[in-house]
Amino acid sequence: MRVIVLGAGVVGVASAWFLAADGHEVTVVDRQAGPAAETSQANGGQISVSHAEPWAGPGAPLRALKWMGREDAPLLWRWRADPAQWAWGLRFLRQCTAARAHDNIRAIVGLGLASRAALQALRRELALEYDQLERGILHFYTDGREFERALPQAELMRKYGCERLPRTAAECIAIEPALANSRLAIVGGTYTASDESGDARRFTELLAQRASARGVAFHFGAAVAGLHSQDGRVRGVQLADGSSLTADAVVVALGSFSPLLLKPLGLRLPVYPAKGYSATLFLPDGVEAPTVSLTDDGCKLVVSRLGQTLRVAGTAEFNGYDTALNPVRCEALRRRIVDIFPGLAAVQRIDYWAGLRPATPGNVPLIDDLARRGFQGLWLNTGHDTLGWTLACGSARVLAAQMAGRDPEIDPRPYRLA
Ligand SMILES: Cc1cc2nc3c(=O)[nH]c(=O)nc-3n(C[C@H](O)[C@H](O)[C@H](O)COP(=O)(O)OP(=O)(O)OC[C@H]3O[C@@H](n4cnc5c(N)ncnc54)[C@H](O)[C@@H]3O)c2cc1C
């Protein structure tokens, strides 16, 4: 089949790789000059099956209310005159029951485990080097109530196969000795030895190079304006410069922008941008910084060591497609990381960045065949939210299996458009 993949973020590039491996003739189209230039660019760097707890849960509405209007809040909802935002917000509220949170954790862990294994196999097969560290992920807590709340979540993840184990404060410090100097007392944590970290952008660039060597065509600098369809079948895409490309199938992997392309077809995707921030700290020689990837769960921050830099990322702001940097939120990131690792106050260069997570109401991505909705040849691989890199390889395999008419390695039903 001739397949066009829309989007060269980590999800689009992984899709292209696994589709090409099945023998399809694949073309990737992206408006940017190269791969991973938008949300996949400077994320938290975690391959974290253990981060499977969705934002939506029984305590989420109260917490979001408490944080409303606070410029430095970990999760900030800014009301907009935007029906898509309100519709998404209502769907989010419906995911806030214990039963929905349970199902969403099961779906994320299932895909996450398959995805992490697929990424590891790909790394071995292609000898990829992207500052990866296989030292696990430590969730640590500075608030006793947050820690207590996390333990049943970790237990649930263990039930579905993610070995996220409770640890005392002393054990946390033994796992990551740089935590010993924290100005905030660590009350405990959970550790997932099988999770890992690395540079998602580098990974995506390398995979794109290998895909290109395997025959995948990349059209960069090409903005997609619409889809061509005829008699209920998608035939190709219309580019903004007036040209068009034809194909037997089109995969939409445009991250947060996926709903905008599908809206004219009458398809309303429950995907809304959740803006997140990252800070990349350039470490001077001798400064004490962690090497184990960390999650500061109370503040919703993640920390990954990428060579001689430290990536700190997190927070979510629901405010449309704006990616401008808010100095208050940048400073909140810096202040928190210096509180935990006081030696980092010596860092001179910090690069800030903001990206738009393609958020779904329950954090579960959408991998689906839109033939079910009357569009033959149109496929979705989007809505990967907080875990796009963690879930990319598994999602691409689930997509490729379905496009080839094979049974995927995991049950694909939780990832279908409801
Ligand atoms: C602060 C932050 C920290 C994060 N930390 C982690 C982490 O530690 N681990 C993890 O697994 N995930 C993390 N994520 C989430 C992860 O980065 C995303 O889920 C993932 O990058 C989404 O990938 P994508 O390919 O779907 O989207 P993108 O990377 O945004 O790719 C979409 C592509 O579509 C292109 N595009 C859009 N519209 C058009 C158009 N009209 N025409 C042509 N091209 C178009 C864009 O140029 C872009 O290249 C984090 C996200 C953020 C913001």
The ligand as an ORCA input file, in Angstrom:
! r2SCAN-3c Opt
* xyz 0 1
  C       6.801     19.452     28.898
  C       6.545     18.095     28.328
  C       7.174     16.985     28.893
  C       6.927     15.711     28.395
  N       7.608     14.647     28.903
  C       7.438     13.407     28.369
  C       8.216     12.307     28.839
  O       9.057     12.439     29.712
  N       7.971     11.088     28.293
  C       7.031     10.892     27.317
  O       6.830      9.755     26.895
  N       6.309     11.929     26.841
  C       6.499     13.175     27.330
  N       5.781     14.239     26.847
  C       4.751     14.001     25.840
  C       5.342     13.814     24.448
  O       6.370     14.732     24.221
  C       4.241     13.964     23.409
  O       3.154     13.110     23.727
  C       4.756     13.605     22.030
  O       5.859     14.397     21.693
  C       3.679     13.761     20.972
  O       4.235     13.344     19.776
  P       3.453     13.506     18.420
  O       4.303     12.918     17.361
  O       2.061     12.997     18.582
  O       3.289     15.093     18.251
  P       4.371     16.176     17.744
  O       5.708     15.858     18.213
  O       3.804     17.507     18.066
  O       4.354     15.941     16.200
  C       3.290     16.403     15.369
  C       3.912     16.889     14.088
  O       2.852     17.332     13.233
  C       3.320     18.443     12.503
  N       2.148     19.206     12.051
  C       1.120     19.693     12.794
  N       0.206     20.269     11.994
  C       0.654     20.151     10.712
  C       0.149     20.506      9.438
  N      -1.033     21.131      9.283
  N       0.886     20.192      8.342
  C       2.064     19.543      8.447
  N       2.592     19.174      9.632
  C       1.897     19.465     10.751
  C       4.174     19.214     13.488
  O       5.115     20.000     12.806
  C       4.819     18.097     14.303
  O       6.121     17.772     13.823
  C       6.024     15.532     27.319
  C       5.417     16.644     26.731
  C       5.690     17.909     27.212
  C       5.061     19.104     26.546
*
